[in-house]
Amino acid sequence: MKALDAIKNVLNKILEILGTVTLGIMTILVVYQVITRYVFNAPSPFSEALSQYLFVWMIMFGSAYVYGSREHLTIDLLKDKFSPKLNMIVEVIANVCLFAFILLVCVYGGWKYTASQVNRIDPSLHISMAILYTSVPFTGVITLYYAVYNCISSIRDYQQGKRDMTTIALAGTVMIVLIFVTLAIGFPIGLSIGMGSAVALYIIMPGQNALIIAAQKMFQSVNSFSLLAIPFFVLAGNLMNSGGIARRLVGCAKLVAHRLPGALAQTNIVANMLFGAMSGSGVAAAVAMGGILGPLEKEEGYSDEYIAVCNIA
């Protein structure tokens, strides 16, 4: 299996290089085509034709690479519910069907079609069309190897994973049960999720590694630059609330919604829309408008649930 892995890694690297180089050449050709067409008013048929053929080659390289990496699009609605053994059987059948399809259509059919185009010359590139159509059988042969490799890999993964499936299933079950039970008896949500995840990790990998990974994930989950926007949006909402802008927006919203049924709730929605458009954050709008209109709605007899729903809407 190590030899198969080594061959696959080499093929992946070749396809990565070919795809990257092809994309780079295409970019240069398209830029050149734009300059010659719109600046010099003399479009180049050579660059247009070559970029189109290179696009086909890039798609062929990419499709083979994606299939070999198992990153192709699939609808796995039912497959995810299969047992490990049935999942392995489906994987093998799918790869066998792909092998037959690629062998007959891409390799055999593509080679026959390529051979029939040997004497045909492209008018723009002045080369044989067979060179251009070689991409179909060439990537077909590579995909055949990927199909064989994926078959063997599926069987190997099943043989190695079926011993651990009981442990993984137990960890998942314990995590789900622990989270729901602790939530039901009133534990904080963060504590429930953290405890369930930590216990599941400890079942899979006993010892201090589970605790180290749990701590690492806690840090990485908030170590995100985009999350910096949340406190600043909330701060913007509080500043606009303290400065009087929020109350002016509420007054403007009342002018729009005061004649509608449930006028105060309608005002809450319109005011949130205006505030969100100014602050750029739904969270900041909900915090600011909820703090102003929430008590007013409660005085009018609205329930807490209804107030929360209106504010979220």
Legacy VTK file of the C-alpha trace (Angstrom):
# vtk DataFile Version 3.0
C-alpha trace
ASCII
DATASET POLYDATA
POINTS 313 float
0.000 0.000 0.000
2.934 2.341 0.595
3.906 2.022 -3.073
0.358 2.933 -4.131
0.399 5.924 -1.783
3.715 7.081 -3.227
2.425 6.816 -6.809
-0.737 8.713 -5.859
1.283 11.494 -4.236
3.420 11.816 -7.371
0.328 11.978 -9.598
-1.239 14.570 -7.324
1.879 16.716 -7.477
2.036 16.436 -11.275
-1.609 17.444 -11.639
-1.148 20.328 -9.194
1.805 21.662 -11.189
0.092 21.195 -14.560
-3.113 22.838 -13.339
-1.255 25.783 -11.812
0.913 26.343 -14.898
-2.109 26.051 -17.178
-4.028 28.626 -15.157
-1.046 30.988 -15.205
-0.663 30.736 -18.974
-4.412 31.249 -19.413
-4.257 34.415 -17.318
-1.446 35.828 -19.425
-3.265 34.959 -22.667
-6.558 36.509 -21.527
-4.828 39.731 -20.440
-2.997 39.836 -23.768
-6.274 39.257 -25.601
-7.989 42.107 -23.733
-5.118 44.509 -24.493
-4.966 43.645 -28.193
-8.751 43.793 -28.575
-9.594 46.980 -26.659
-6.344 48.956 -26.769
-4.959 48.172 -30.223
-8.297 47.108 -31.776
-6.576 44.032 -33.236
-7.819 40.883 -31.458
-5.486 37.921 -31.472
-7.149 34.693 -32.663
-4.131 32.728 -31.436
-4.530 33.727 -27.778
-8.295 33.234 -27.863
-8.116 29.723 -29.299
-5.210 28.632 -27.092
-6.854 29.910 -23.905
-10.016 27.950 -24.744
-8.103 24.712 -25.266
-6.024 25.305 -22.141
-9.262 25.786 -20.218
-10.376 22.323 -21.341
-7.036 20.842 -20.264
-7.286 22.565 -16.876
-10.777 21.142 -16.330
-9.514 17.648 -17.182
-6.562 18.014 -14.797
-8.822 19.358 -12.067
-11.479 16.670 -12.417
-8.897 13.890 -12.154
-7.206 15.569 -9.181
-10.471 16.188 -7.328
-11.590 12.604 -7.812
-8.251 11.259 -6.642
-8.431 13.475 -3.546
-12.029 12.385 -2.861
-13.193 15.986 -2.918
-15.756 15.552 -5.701
-19.373 16.564 -5.174
-21.658 13.819 -3.916
-25.138 13.610 -2.441
-24.541 11.502 0.655
-27.956 11.850 2.285
-28.373 8.067 2.524
-24.719 7.091 2.467
-23.986 8.772 5.802
-26.599 6.551 7.428
-25.057 3.300 6.135
-23.112 0.924 8.340
-19.322 0.936 7.832
-19.444 -2.317 5.869
-22.265 -1.163 3.594
-20.522 2.172 3.125
-17.374 0.360 2.015
-19.379 -1.814 -0.425
-21.021 1.269 -1.968
-17.616 2.965 -2.314
-16.171 -0.072 -4.116
-19.180 -0.361 -6.449
-18.998 3.342 -7.282
-15.294 3.108 -8.085
-15.790 -0.016 -10.212
-18.531 1.746 -12.178
-16.297 4.775 -12.622
-13.417 2.566 -13.769
-15.644 0.991 -16.458
-17.005 4.392 -17.549
-13.563 6.041 -17.761
-12.054 3.021 -19.531
-14.763 2.881 -22.190
-15.556 6.569 -22.696
-12.438 8.546 -21.843
-9.612 6.117 -22.601
-10.989 3.998 -25.444
-13.447 6.499 -26.923
-11.132 9.449 -26.313
-8.178 7.688 -27.918
-10.222 6.699 -30.960
-11.494 10.249 -31.399
-8.008 11.684 -30.898
-6.607 9.308 -33.532
-9.300 10.402 -35.994
-8.215 14.047 -35.628
-4.542 13.554 -36.483
-4.869 15.031 -39.969
-7.114 17.901 -38.890
-5.282 21.196 -38.332
-6.545 23.987 -36.114
-6.782 27.173 -38.228
-5.625 29.489 -35.419
-2.871 27.437 -33.775
-1.760 25.548 -36.915
-1.248 22.328 -34.994
-2.954 18.956 -35.177
-6.256 18.741 -33.345
-5.106 15.370 -31.982
-2.678 17.192 -29.683
-5.518 19.239 -28.256
-7.852 16.263 -27.738
-5.175 14.179 -26.005
-6.329 15.606 -22.678
-9.290 13.206 -22.573
-7.397 9.873 -22.756
-4.415 11.284 -20.818
-6.426 12.279 -17.744
-8.592 9.175 -18.217
-5.600 6.903 -17.596
-4.757 8.835 -14.418
-8.355 8.576 -13.231
-8.247 4.802 -13.776
-5.411 4.579 -11.287
-7.329 6.763 -8.829
-10.358 4.449 -9.145
-8.241 1.399 -8.305
-6.529 3.243 -5.464
-9.827 4.432 -3.983
-11.222 0.885 -4.072
-8.235 -0.478 -2.167
-8.245 2.521 0.172
-11.936 2.027 1.031
-11.323 -1.617 1.924
-8.249 -0.704 3.974
-10.095 2.063 5.835
-12.910 -0.334 6.675
-10.521 -3.007 7.959
-8.641 -0.492 10.094
-11.684 1.425 11.271
-14.124 -1.310 12.223
-12.202 -2.036 15.430
-12.522 1.606 16.479
-16.114 2.087 15.378
-17.489 0.980 18.760
-15.331 3.527 20.557
-16.277 6.320 18.177
-19.980 5.484 18.427
-19.726 5.378 22.219
-17.985 8.760 22.313
-20.626 10.327 20.075
-23.470 8.871 22.099
-21.983 9.990 25.406
-21.379 13.513 24.078
-24.945 13.937 22.774
-26.563 12.471 25.905
-24.374 14.502 28.258
-25.062 17.756 26.415
-28.844 17.277 26.373
-29.048 16.082 29.992
-26.971 18.952 31.362
-28.934 21.475 29.284
-32.203 20.027 30.570
-31.200 20.407 34.235
-30.089 24.006 33.775
-26.337 23.900 33.182
-24.887 26.863 31.253
-24.843 26.138 27.501
-21.098 26.682 27.172
-20.385 24.338 30.064
-22.691 21.642 28.643
-21.064 21.694 25.217
-17.559 21.888 26.679
-18.105 18.983 29.077
-19.680 16.787 26.393
-16.869 17.448 23.933
-14.126 16.917 26.522
-15.589 13.599 27.711
-15.963 12.388 24.113
-12.338 13.288 23.389
-11.226 11.456 26.518
-13.048 8.296 25.411
-11.362 8.382 21.994
-7.888 9.265 23.256
-7.494 8.566 26.992
-4.916 10.546 28.905
-3.711 14.095 28.889
-3.850 14.428 25.094
-7.630 14.820 25.266
-7.330 17.630 27.808
-4.613 19.361 25.786
-6.684 19.203 22.590
-9.773 20.474 24.420
-7.823 23.473 25.735
-6.341 24.072 22.289
-9.781 24.067 20.659
-11.110 26.509 23.270
-8.375 28.964 22.349
-8.612 28.455 18.584
-12.401 28.849 18.550
-12.100 32.503 19.601
-8.737 33.233 17.969
-10.382 34.761 14.902
-9.851 38.234 13.478
-13.415 38.419 12.189
-14.797 37.938 15.727
-13.241 41.285 16.693
-16.153 42.958 14.915
-18.717 41.735 17.474
-17.639 43.801 20.531
-17.067 46.883 18.371
-20.527 46.581 16.819
-22.042 46.280 20.285
-19.987 49.300 21.393
-21.266 51.259 18.392
-24.812 50.385 19.381
-24.285 51.533 22.964
-22.670 54.791 21.823
-25.557 55.500 19.456
-27.961 54.651 22.248
-26.202 56.932 24.747
-25.849 59.754 22.237
-29.552 59.858 21.433
-29.325 58.587 17.865
-31.199 55.410 18.758
-34.118 57.333 20.297
-34.357 59.554 17.228
-34.501 56.437 15.072
-37.310 55.112 17.274
-39.196 58.362 16.768
-38.734 58.090 13.014
-39.940 54.495 13.082
-43.039 55.526 15.060
-43.996 57.933 12.300
-43.916 55.038 9.840
-45.598 52.332 11.905
-47.865 54.109 14.413
-51.036 53.463 12.377
-50.374 49.722 11.936
-51.778 47.010 14.237
-49.301 46.276 17.002
-47.716 49.667 16.445
-45.013 49.339 19.079
-43.901 45.933 17.805
-43.895 47.271 14.225
-41.857 50.227 15.463
-39.323 47.819 16.962
-38.870 46.062 13.615
-38.565 49.297 11.603
-36.183 50.829 14.160
-33.986 47.710 14.060
-33.900 47.939 10.277
-32.796 51.593 10.368
-30.272 51.039 13.149
-28.846 47.943 11.477
-28.405 49.835 8.219
-26.412 52.523 10.055
-24.325 50.310 12.338
-23.838 47.411 9.919
-24.611 44.836 12.592
-27.794 43.006 13.469
-26.353 42.208 16.914
-25.716 45.867 17.703
-29.204 46.796 16.483
-30.846 44.117 18.615
-28.909 45.235 21.712
-29.669 48.938 21.294
-33.314 48.690 20.190
-34.104 45.937 22.643
-32.833 48.070 25.505
-35.048 50.992 24.505
-38.221 49.404 23.190
-38.245 46.315 25.383
-39.388 48.090 28.565
-41.896 50.186 26.597
-43.427 47.096 25.003
-43.619 45.397 28.385
-45.546 48.373 29.776
-48.008 48.016 26.911
-48.713 44.408 27.870
-46.543 42.549 25.383
-45.146 39.244 26.653
-41.403 38.698 27.027
-41.483 35.997 24.331
-43.231 38.301 21.862
-40.822 41.149 22.605
-37.830 38.854 21.978
-39.283 37.551 18.709
-39.983 41.085 17.426
-36.499 42.234 18.355
-34.876 39.254 16.613
-37.056 39.720 13.522
LINES 1 314
313 0 1 2 3 4 5 6 7 8 9 10 11 12 13 14 15 16 17 18 19 20 21 22 23 24 25 26 27 28 29 30 31 32 33 34 35 36 37 38 39 40 41 42 43 44 45 46 47 48 49 50 51 52 53 54 55 56 57 58 59 60 61 62 63 64 65 66 67 68 69 70 71 72 73 74 75 76 77 78 79 80 81 82 83 84 85 86 87 88 89 90 91 92 93 94 95 96 97 98 99 100 101 102 103 104 105 106 107 108 109 110 111 112 113 114 115 116 117 118 119 120 121 122 123 124 125 126 127 128 129 130 131 132 133 134 135 136 137 138 139 140 141 142 143 144 145 146 147 148 149 150 151 152 153 154 155 156 157 158 159 160 161 162 163 164 165 166 167 168 169 170 171 172 173 174 175 176 177 178 179 180 181 182 183 184 185 186 187 188 189 190 191 192 193 194 195 196 197 198 199 200 201 202 203 204 205 206 207 208 209 210 211 212 213 214 215 216 217 218 219 220 221 222 223 224 225 226 227 228 229 230 231 232 233 234 235 236 237 238 239 240 241 242 243 244 245 246 247 248 249 250 251 252 253 254 255 256 257 258 259 260 261 262 263 264 265 266 267 268 269 270 271 272 273 274 275 276 277 278 279 280 281 282 283 284 285 286 287 288 289 290 291 292 293 294 295 296 297 298 299 300 301 302 303 304 305 306 307 308 309 310 311 312
